[in-house]
Amino acid sequence: MPREALDRRLVQDEFRIYYTLSGENAFPVDVSPLQQAQQAAEQLNKLVSQIDQANHFYRDQLGLISPLGSARYRDTRSIDVHIIKLKEGKMGSTGDASIVYHYRHFTEASPALTITLSNQWHPPNLTPNHEVFHAYQYEYTFFKNPWFLEGMAHSMESAFKKGDIHTRTLPSGRGQLERVLRRSYDADLFWNRLMYLCDSVCGGSSTPVKVSNGGIYRFSGHFCGGELVRSTLEQFQIVDKEAAHVRGIDSTNWPENEQRSDKNNPFLLRGLRRAIESQCLVRGNPELEAFHKLLEEY
């Protein structure tokens, strides 16, 4: 396995970063051999900084449970980051399985979650921040429907960059909502909007500057919707057990096809409605009222 042949490692808390300076997986790419080690060290320092920043934000600022502190991963000892060559255009991925790797150049072998980064990654690209959030999502729920898994993770990237944050008006009818449920990364516009409207510091009942079919607001140092994110994950943790019971699935070991099934959407929407009821000032905000009423149909 190419991953187990990686011959260099950098350890930062629970994260173990594996890479190599030679071969097709050499990191970074397109660097002269004389500069390889120096360039790798510089980029790895920035990678560690981004991972640490993301982990600190999710765990300490948002109050999410660390993946390795959960019941699901109670026997998992590390989050192993593998920097290797990936298909063109793919920058990273995160697996939810706990795997024991037998590295050729390192003696210890213990269960680990896996984050894979392309050896074409370079800072300040936010793929590491995005992938670390996936590990947190897996801690809470087996649901992997893209509008939630990728849409929310993409939305979370706004915590680490400055500038305008785009949103799209919340769905008010079934057709509009079904279109959101078919999205993936671009469902971030939905999450951005909901998180903005549910945070009294950011917008509350006020309306952001209008653009076509939605709005835009500027990041001001306060991340909008953190309480809603935590509550949503907590509710998804509850409803995925409800879904498993109703559908006869082992609640501790969902098949991959069930994790991505459209059958999950009614449960996800039910959990989202509960999170909104606990975190959002729905009354007095026509957009939130209409969306909440729509969710009551599921």
N, C-alpha and C positions, 0 to 999 in steps of 0.2 A: 504494500500500500504506500503510495507516494507520501501521504501525510506522515506515516511512521518513519520515513527516511529523512525528514527535516532534521538538520544537524545543529541548529542553534536555537537558544531559548532565552527569553526574558520573562521574569516572573514579577508580577505586581499584584499583591494581595491574592485574591482567588483566581486571577487571570494569569494564564501561562501562554505566552506568545511564542509560537514555533515558526521558524523561517529558515531559509538557506541563502547563501551568497552565490551559489553556482547552479548550473543546469537550467532546465526550462522553468523551474519554480523560483529562480533567483529574484531576490528582492533587494532594492527596487530594480525595475526593468530599464533597459537602455542607458546603462551607466557603465563607464569604462572600468575595467577590472581594478585599476589603481584607485578609483574613487568609490568602489562598491561598499567597502566596510564603513567608510566615513558617512556616505549618503544613507546607508541603512541605519546607522546609529542615530542620525539626525531625525529621520522619519519615524523610527521606532520611539524615540523620545516624545514626539508629537502624538503618535498613536496612543502611547500610554497615557498621555495627558488627556486626550479625548475620551478614552475609555473610563478613566478615573472621574472626569467631569460628569460624564453621563451616568455612571453608577452612583455617584454621590447625589446627583440631582434626583434620580428616580427613587433612591432609597431614603435619603435624608430630607429632601425638600418636599417631595410628593408623598412620602410616607409609605411607599410600596414595600412589600415583603421581598427581601433578597431571594433570588432563585435558590441559592444553596441553603437558605434558611427555611425552606418549605417542606411540607410532608412529602410532596411528590418527589423531591430530589434530596431526601434526607441522607441517602447513602452516596451522593455525588460529592466529590472532593474539590473539583476545580471547573473552571470554564476555559477550555483550551481554544486558543485562537490560532488557526492555521492560515498562513499566508502562502498561497499557491496560485498557479496559473488557472484561470477560469475561462469559460467561453466568452467570446467577444461581447462586450456590452454588459456583462454581469459583474457586479462589484462585490457582492457578498451574499451570505445566507446563514441561517441559524437553525440547527436541528434541535428537536425536543427530546431526543433519545439520550439516555445516559450510556456512554460507550467507554469501554476499557481499551485504551490504545497501548500497544507495545512498541514504544519508540526504540529504534536501533541504537541511538546515541545517549539514551537516558534510562536509568534503571527502574525507577518507580513506575508502577502501573496501577492506576486507580480510576474509578468511574468519573467521567467528565462530560459536561455539555460541550457542544462544538459550535464555534463561530468560524466561518470561513471567509477570508478576505482575499480579493484579487491581488496578485503581486503588482498590478498596475495602480493600486490605490496610492493616493498621495494626499497629504493634508492641504487644505482644511476640509476636504470632502467628508460628509457626515455619515457615510455608510457605517462606521464603527458605532456611532451613537444610535443609529437606527437598529442595528443588529443586537446591541445590548438590550434595547427595549423589548425585542422579541423574546429574549430569555425571561424577562419579567412577565410578559403576557403568558408564556407557557407555564409559569409558576401558578397562575391563577386559573387557567381554563384550558380545556382541550380544543375549544372552538378555533378553527383556522379559516373561517370565511374571509376572503380577501378584503372586503369593505371594512371589516373590523381589524384584521391582523395587519394588513399593509397600510390601510387608510389611517388608522390611529398612529401607527409607528411613524408614518410620514409626517403627520401633524405634529408629533412630538419633536421633530427636528427644529421647529420654530423656536424652541427654548435655547438653541445654541447658535442662532444667527440673528443679525440685526436686519432691520428693513421692514418692508410692507408684508403683511400676512393676508393672503386672499381668502375669501369665504364665499359661500354660495347659500342663498336663501333656503331655509329648511323646507323639506317637502310638506305640502299641505294636502296631497291626494295620493291615492294608492299608486297611480302610474309614476308619479315623481319619486316615491319611495322605492318602488321596484327598480328604477334606474340607479338609485344609490346602491342598492343591494347587489347590483351587477358590476359595480366599480371595484377598483383595487387601490393602487397608490393615489389615484385622483379622488378617492373618497375623503382625502384630507380636507377638502374644501367644506364638506359636510361637518367633519369633526371640528375644524377651526371655528365654524359659525356657532355650533352648539356650545362649545367651550367658551367662546366669547360672550354669548348671551347669558350663560349661566354663572358668570363671574361678575359680581357687583363692582369689583375694583376696575374691571376692564370695560364693561358696557352695561351689564344689568338690563334694564328695560330700554336703554337708549339704542339708537341705530347708528351703525358705523357709516362712514362716508360712502355714498351710493356709487356702485359701478354696475355693469350689466349683470342682472340676475344674481345679485348678492351684495357684497360689501368688501371693504378693505380697511384694515387698521394697522397702525404702526407699532412694532414691538417697543415697549418703553421700559423694559427691565423687569416687569412683572409678567410671569407666565400665566396666560389666561386659562382657566378651567382645570387647574390641578386637582381640586377637590372632586370635580366631576369624573376625571380620569380614574382616580382611586376608587370612587364609589361604583363606577361602571365595571371595573375589573372585579370588585368584590361581589357585585350582583351576578356577573357572568360565572363566577366560581360557584354560586348557588344554583343558577339555572342549568348549568351543564350537568349537574347531578340529577336535576329534574328530568332533563332530556334523556339522560342515560337510562333512568328508571322507566320512562314511558316507552322508549324504543328498545328496551332489552339489551342495552350495551353495558359491558363491564365498566363501571364508573371510574376505575383506576387504570384502564388500558383501552382507550378508544381505537378502533381501526382507523387508518389514515383516511379512507374514503368517507367515513362518518364524520371525521373532524372538519371536512370541507363541504359537507352535504348542505344543500339548500334547506333541508329539513331543520337545520339549526336556526334559521332566521326568525321564526316565531318566538323561540326561546330567547334569542339575542335581543329582539325588540322588546320582549317582556322585561328582561333585565335592565335594558336601557331606560324604559319607562319608569321603573322603580328608582333608578339612580337619579333621573330628572326630578322625580317627586321629592327626593330627599335633599337635592342640592340646588335646585333652580327655583327662582321666583317666577313661577309660571303665570300666576294671576296678574293681569295688567300688561302683559306682553303679548300682543295679538299673534305674533309669529310662533312663540313658544306654546301658546294656548292651542293654536291650530295643529301644531305638530304633536302635542300631547294627546289631543283628541284622536288624531290619526292612529297613534300607537295603541290606544284603547281598543281598536278594532282587531288587534292581534292577540 
